[in-house]
Amino acid sequence: MKLFPLLIIQTLILAGVVNVCVADTDSTDSWISKGEAFTDQGQFDNAIAAFDKAIAMAPQNSTILVLKGVALQKSGQYEKAIRAYDQAIQLSPEKEAAWLNTGKSLLKLEKYEEAVKAFSTTIEIAPEDEEAWVGMGDALISLDKPGRAAEAYEQALSIDQKNPKAWAGKGETLAKQGQYDDAIAALDKATTINPNDAYTWNRKGEVLAALGKLNEAASAFGQASSIREDPKILSAKGDVLLKLGRYSEAYAAFDKAAGYDPSNGAVWIGKGVALAGTGKKTEAIAAFEQAIARDPTAADAWYQKGVVLSGINRSGDALEAYDQALRQNPGNTEAWMKKGEVHASQGESDDAAKAFDQATDINPGDISAWIKKGDALVESGKYQGAMTAYSTALDIDSKDYDLWKKQGAVLMHMGKYGDAVVAFNQSLIRYPDDPSLWIAKGDALKNVGKNEDAIESYNRAIAIDPQNAVAWSSKGDAYKGLLKYNDALQAYGQALTINPSDNGTIISRNFIVNSTKERTIKG
């Protein structure tokens, strides 16, 4: 009979324990613990929800707001993270972690001036916070202030000589200051200290790429991406591989990057360029269209699409793509150049010249634009304009010997034979074994009445190429100009032996033969 009250007592005790347990699982600390665990597991939405529960219970607790900010930051929600940190700072103005992480989020948002202020405040609160000094350096180097950045990295290293990020930052500043050997040494130090830090390998890759050490840069980015397959690292790796012409590997890097960040148009552009490099033109165009679908104002996507379209002879579509690129970026010299090349390939010389004219207006120092403008004007028969374009190009590079040959040909069209001789002589400095140049020079000399000098030029051509019928025929013309008809007939005979169907030579030879007969009859 006494057992019943005992059971009641035991039941009541157990109920109290259960209630205590339930209450405990719903406490502020328990939600904080859950949030931290979810953050460590990468379950950021669950972590944020847990921290919100904790904040609802303890709205004046700035630490919870910082923890929520970290979860938001790790999930890429940088603006929301900053708002959480701001709330923490309102409660605790000297909350070191809130200021530090605000700076980190601002770095991600590329708000470098604001990041400097946040890190400065962190350092005022905690002068020995090496992360803040590194962050300060990163912001300053992004603002192109390598001197101040170097000081920040040195401060971080004075606190911890084994901070790999500080060594990596120092390496980047040294590279910007032209101290390349020291830069590489600093980056090597960083990767030696922590060979498993993707950030450090990435910085090393960036510096090596800037120095033109592309193979080493590709290796560094490869190390970084093997540690963490971050889309930015993969894209940087892809860019370097494109420059190396390693298109299949570049495609693999961009393809992975697109998997992680499919909304990034730049990744699709890189993927398209890589596909074009492997000969997969249709797939490349589709990739560029993916980039355009994400951002219709992406000038580079339109430009690259135009390049591929022109390469498969879809000239109309290519011109439309270049026009779209130029609407977004009228200062794109390369787009104007490519547009001009398409017009030129279509025989639209005037339109080509106009496009090249735009290119030279934007970049007067671009020698290729001046040359192509000259070529288009030649095709239009506008020799004066062509000569001006070529002359401007020669002012940029007077040792472009191919260009001297073009200039000589234009001067011949204009009847400026003496100037043409000068131009051909310049070209002969580089190409003394080019028979066509000796013939061209000979023709110019012949046109100013210097037949003896012309014959010498033709003889040089014949010495290089004894079977050159044009040289023999031109030599005959020069002898004819000197009234040395027997020598002329001999030269014409050689030309016709090589090319019996050359009507010009036949007419010239027959003229001399007939003239000789008439003189004989009259005599």
Secondary structure as GFF3:
##gff-version 3
##sequence-region A 1 523
A	DSSP	alpha_helix	3	25	.	.	.	ID=ss1
A	DSSP	alpha_helix	28	40	.	.	.	ID=ss2
A	DSSP	alpha_helix	44	57	.	.	.	ID=ss3
A	DSSP	alpha_helix	62	74	.	.	.	ID=ss4
A	DSSP	alpha_helix	78	91	.	.	.	ID=ss5
A	DSSP	alpha_helix	96	108	.	.	.	ID=ss6
A	DSSP	alpha_helix	112	125	.	.	.	ID=ss7
A	DSSP	alpha_helix	130	142	.	.	.	ID=ss8
A	DSSP	alpha_helix	146	159	.	.	.	ID=ss9
A	DSSP	alpha_helix	164	176	.	.	.	ID=ss10
A	DSSP	alpha_helix	180	193	.	.	.	ID=ss11
A	DSSP	alpha_helix	198	210	.	.	.	ID=ss12
A	DSSP	alpha_helix	214	227	.	.	.	ID=ss13
A	DSSP	alpha_helix	231	243	.	.	.	ID=ss14
A	DSSP	alpha_helix	247	260	.	.	.	ID=ss15
A	DSSP	alpha_helix	265	277	.	.	.	ID=ss16
A	DSSP	alpha_helix	281	294	.	.	.	ID=ss17
A	DSSP	alpha_helix	299	311	.	.	.	ID=ss18
A	DSSP	alpha_helix	315	328	.	.	.	ID=ss19
A	DSSP	alpha_helix	333	345	.	.	.	ID=ss20
A	DSSP	alpha_helix	349	362	.	.	.	ID=ss21
A	DSSP	alpha_helix	367	379	.	.	.	ID=ss22
A	DSSP	alpha_helix	383	396	.	.	.	ID=ss23
A	DSSP	alpha_helix	401	413	.	.	.	ID=ss24
A	DSSP	alpha_helix	417	430	.	.	.	ID=ss25
A	DSSP	alpha_helix	435	447	.	.	.	ID=ss26
A	DSSP	alpha_helix	451	464	.	.	.	ID=ss27
A	DSSP	alpha_helix	469	481	.	.	.	ID=ss28
A	DSSP	alpha_helix	485	498	.	.	.	ID=ss29
A	DSSP	alpha_helix	503	522	.	.	.	ID=ss30
###
